[in-house]
Each structure stands twice: as structure tokens, then as C-alpha cells.
Amino acid sequence: MAPLQLDWVKASRSYGHGDCVELAPAGDMIALRDSKRPEAPHLLFTRAEIAAFLDGARRGEFDHLLG
């Protein structure tokens, strides 16, 4: 079975730094991968799960993980 050809997107802040994850629509799911290891397995999340994560990120709920 051939791998899916996905249209990967990464945050503009990630360009040139190499420290990023990429997201892509994959049917009714959203795929997530490490841009440094595109051949590695991708994680799949529902759109609702990604929306909940993005909402939490906007609210700063994960900021403590960076320090």
C-alpha cells in the first residue's frame, strides 16, 4: 500500500530553525509529524482534538512546558 500524499503545513516561525512539527489534512483526521523525520510514523487526531489543543495553546495552558 502506497503512503498517502499529504499537503504538509508548518508554522512560519519554524522555517529556517528546523524545530517544528507539521500538520496535514488526512481525510476526516489531521496528521502531525516531526519535520526532521518525515519518514517516521505520523500521529492522527480528529479535528475536534486539534481544535481543543489549539484553543489551549492560545490560552497559554501549555506555556509552563517550555520553561
Buried (B, 14 or more C-beta within 10 A) or exposed (E): EEEEEBEBEBEEEEEEEEEBBBBBEBEEBBBBBBBEEEEEEBEEBEEEEBEEBEEEEEEEEEEEEEE
